[in-house]
């Protein structure tokens, strides 16, 4: 039973939190007959009922406890289902997910020929498209295990330009006509932070790495406002259907922010967005004129972070490594900036009050970013902005303790490990892999992990992430026992990484991440209990309902 002191504390919290935002005649709703879990007082607790008013949690506990003062509450029968706080994806790309739904989706295709067939079928079904666009190809899944070429695409489409991003978004594949439109010639230089893959005679093969993709993307026809809104709603509806109630959107422009605020003002956002401004250039100057946005439209939106990319990705060999790639001698990957440039960018954003979230995958990039955060601390002290390294994928063992020393959050994506295990050790070798995807090492030293998926690079389903974090196996249960299983998380640690710790990494721990009194009533109902099923079933958990601020935004058919 809840003590009188606890009830008094809840009553005071309700008084102070809700007086300004609710009225006496607002209805109390109780969701009961549930198998509920949340984090409270820093521990996992269970409950059988939840009360809410004005979109916020009043209390969790037994049915008798939560209805003690609300005998006339509206009752919703949870039918014995499992209820969790809404999950938070701490690193995703909302508009890219939406456009992937609209363009040709090549994710998971197991051969070059099947990939080409999918592109050709999409082109046949969209004769009105000036360009054929798509994303998701991954040469590592193909028997060839080699980058494709423009000549491959020309076999199926030569009369329209084709541009296809790799699954990680850090490489692109063009046909000959697309390269002609972009003016690619033998003398076209590699830009800083990018590479044009060339044949033995120096001719572009059709693959462009990281910043070299700009040659092609500059030629793409702009998306119309209607297409952008369609992409946004496709993405958010998909996200909500999988139990995610908040996303940290890793890199937006002012166009995205304008669209997000428009829909928020109209009450059209089914999912909360914590937006990171893309880099510290012109868009940052415009968006930061009035400073960080900590909460907008009842906390449906926030914009108080900046996303900068320091290097590329491991799969396309653009991640910056201290030593050469084990499977590509002479190649160290790509740093997008020199140390002074990155230092100044981070200092600019932090000095304006923004959390700095820096993409770093290779050990050279992680070291560069840590050096920049060290300089930032030397100039500004501990600023309390909770800076993050996004991915922290391959880190030199000597640099891992620096995350703790510099109070840097490791924003990591568990499914990257199980997707990359087919090539990661080939890329970096047996020694460097010890500092890769090293969740347990980070947790043991006290570094917080904020978990996400990096969708659409990976599947957006957060239960795939929970499964990967706990088992380090693919969905076929391979490798048996897990890939480097000593780096696994417990289920409770993984749950925290997708809830309270993700909220904390966005300065939102007072309003999101758990179902504690005063926080937003963001929760999900599931078809099974993830804390009682075998770990091998975690990826199969289905979301039956998603609720945001006490309102249902998704129900399974």
Secondary structure, DSSP 8 states (H G I E B T S, - for coil): ---HHHHHHHHHHHHHHHTTT--TTS-EEEEEEEEEEEEETTEEEEEEEEEEETTEEEEEE-HHHHTTT-TT-EEEE-TT-EEEE-EEEEEE-HHHHHHHHHSEE-TT--SHHHHHHHHHHHHHH-TT-SEEEEEEE-GGGSSS-S---HHHHHTT--SSEEEEEETTSSEEEE-HHHHHHTT--TT----TTEEEEE-TTS-EEEEEEEGGGHHHHTTS----HHHHHHHHHHHHHHHHHTTEEEEEEEEE-HHHHHHHHHHHHTT--SSEEEEEEESSSHHHHHHTTT--EEEETTTTEEEEEEEEE-B--TTTT-S--SS-BTTBTT----BSS-HHHHHHHHHHHHHTT-EEEEEE-SHHHHHHHHHHHHHHHHHH---S---EEEE--B--HHHHHHHHHTT-EEEE-HHHHHHHTTTHHHHHHHHHGGGBS-HHHHHHTT--EEE---TTSS---HHHHHHHHHH---TT--STT-TTGGG---HHHHHHHTTHHHHHTTT-TTTSSS--TTSB--EEEESS-TTTS-GGGGGG--EEEEEETTEEEEE--
